[in-house]
């Protein structure tokens, strides 16, 4: 089976020691973006769910707060 771009980026992040985004990271980012009032938080939530390297707890929070 061929590797996807996501597989490659996950491996790269793992090799670089880049940690998963935690629940606190996600809450802070989405709160900051929500203050802008232009829907940036919604776009960020979609990106996080599709491409983000999140802890299980953080992923569940985003999915609950920003249902797709």
N, C-alpha and C positions, 0 to 999 in steps of 0.2 A: 504494500500500500504506500502510495506517495505521501510525502510530508506536505502539509499545508503551510501557508505563511504563518498562521497562528502557532503551529508546532515549532517552526523555526524561531519565532520571536519568544515563545515560552522557554525554549532551550537556551537561547541567548541570555534572557533575563536570569535564568537559573545559574548559568555560568558566571554572570557578572555579580551574582549575589543580591540582585534587586528583589526586595521582599514584596509579598502580596500586599495590596491595599487593604487596610483594616476598616472596621466599622467607623472608627473615629475619623480616619482619613476621608472616607466617603461622605459622612455627615458634614464635615467641614467644607469639603469641596462643593457639595450640593447646596448648602446654606449660603455660601459665598455667591454662587451662581444665581440662586433664587433672588437675592437682593437686587440683581440687575433688572429684574422684571420683564425680560424680553424673551423668556423661554429657553435661555441658555441651560438652565438646570435640567430641563426635559431632554434636550439634546445630549447633555453630558451623561444623564442616566442611561439613555439608549446606548451610547458609546461604551459605558461601563459594562452594561449587560452583554453586549455583543463582543467586545474586544478586551475588556478589563481583566486584569489579574487580581481578583478579589478573593478575600477569605470567604468561606461559606456563609458566615454571619453577615458580612457586608453585602454579598450577592442577594441574600434573602431580604435584607432591608431595602435595597434598591428595587427589587421586584415587587415588594409589598407597597412601597411608597409611590412608585411610578409604574403602575401596571401598563403593559403594552397592548 
